[in-house]
Amino acid sequence: MDQGNLLPAEINDLAEKVVQENAALGRKVVLAESCTGGLVAGAITEIPGSSAVLDRGFVTYSNESKMEMLGVSQEIIETFGAVSIACVWAMAKGALERSNADVAVAISGVAGPDGGTELKPVGTVVFARAFRDGEGEPEGELKLFDGTTRAEIRRQATVCALELLLP
């Protein structure tokens, strides 16, 4: 951390780029965060002028909140789990439907130190990006971060989500 910033310079600089580039396009964003617990929205709101870009953020940590706040079906969670492309797709779609944003990014993962399985070890994080009105192709991605701590995995997931918000 430096220069009185709340977050590390890497995240702050990326968030600044997200705000500037989306503001230049008049594009609003919405976040649906699970394992990052609001860090992505927090990074964006550290930047002056972020109100022109961030419509809202949903912190849906529990499966119940994913279903209640974002409309993720119980079938998706039971079949694929909360840490799945299917789940983050539904989260991103639900966030768009419940906001005035043009683009949504959703994040869910296993930050550790426990909770991992053989199929979804600690460090597994899934991302989805969806656009309103069919602008751009919807995307989903699974990443396996090799962070040794919960904080490191959450930091890497925050960076990845911010990168997905760049036009």
Phi, psi and omega in degrees: 000145183207165175050037177072015178278145178290322186249164178303151183305320181303315180288317180299314181296319179293318178298321178298318178296318178301314181294311182298311186289323178287323178297321180298331179266354185067031185259132177260146180238154174227146180239143172236103188247138172245278186295338179275350171054031180095001181299324182292313177297320178299319179296318181294319183286351173288343187264126175302137181091001183295337181295340177283346188243313185276114177283309179187170176223144176247123173258103184244082186282318181272159176299321180300318181291326177298319181287313184289314187273331186241355178075021176292132183285148177299326180299318179298314182294318180291323184279313188251338183091164181290333178261078181208155176300319180302318181291313181292331173301310181296323178297314181296316179297315179297322179294319177297315182296333184255022182215180174251021186276161178264333181219142178237142171235132178239145184223134173211143182190182178249101184274344178084187005285345175239186181099350179282157175230177179298320180282328180229079182290164174307135182103351177284122179225134178247145183229149171219146175231130180227148182244145175285149175059030174064013177290118180077161180275137174294145183226148174221146183209140174251130178236148174244103179277141183260028178298147181268349180230160175304315181299319182292319178296317179293324178296313180297321179294321178296315178300314181298317180295319177297319178299324179292339180274354176286137179297000000 
